[in-house]
């Protein structure tokens, strides 16, 4: 599956925004083992 990751999701992860960091981290964990293709 291909996904487009919005800049805000990247910022949520990098800045560890309290309400969103877990969701963003879960997304990045899925990208790591090649479950998702990013564009």
N, C-alpha and C positions, 0 to 999 in steps of 0.2 A: 504494500500500500504506500502511496506517495502522500506526503503531507507538507503543507507550507506552515512553518512556524513563525508566528507573529513576533515582532520585536519585543512586545510587552512580555511575552512568555519567557524570552531569553533574559530580559531584565528581572522578571520575577525570580528566576533561578539564581542569577548572579548576585542580585542584591538581597536575596533571601527574604522577600516580602512575605510577611507572616501568613496572610490569608491564602497565598498562591504557591508558595515554595514547594509544598508536597506534590501538588498536581504537576508542576513544571518538572520536578525531579523524576517523577514517574514517567513522564514523556521522554526525558533524556535517557532514562534507563532502557526504554524500549528501543531507542535509536541505536544504542551501543551494540547490542547483539544482532544488528541488521534486521530487526523485525519491521522497521519502517524505513522508507527511503525519503530523505528530505530533499526539497528543492529550494 
